[in-house]
Amino acid sequence: MSDAPGVAPIVVLPVQPGDPPFRVVEIEGRTVGIAHDMIDVISLAHASGRHGVDLDDPALVRWVGGGKYRWKP
């Protein structure tokens, strides 16, 4: 977890154009990979040692530039 109060440890950045479009995922301020969908976000979290990730919990995940259903620019 992040030491700063009110800062979600997982940040999903805005959709980037690509084929297919993607979103960059940061955990604890470090870029851990790119996601093409919600499953990728969960997989990246698991690979970083986080399990039971609730994508709807704003204390855990911050969606920048659109929520979890936005995957196209």
Buried (B, 14 or more C-beta within 10 A) or exposed (E): EBEEEEEBBBBBBEBEEEEEBBBBBBBBEEEBBBBEBBEBBBBBBEEBEBEEBEBEEEEBBBBEEBEBEBBEE
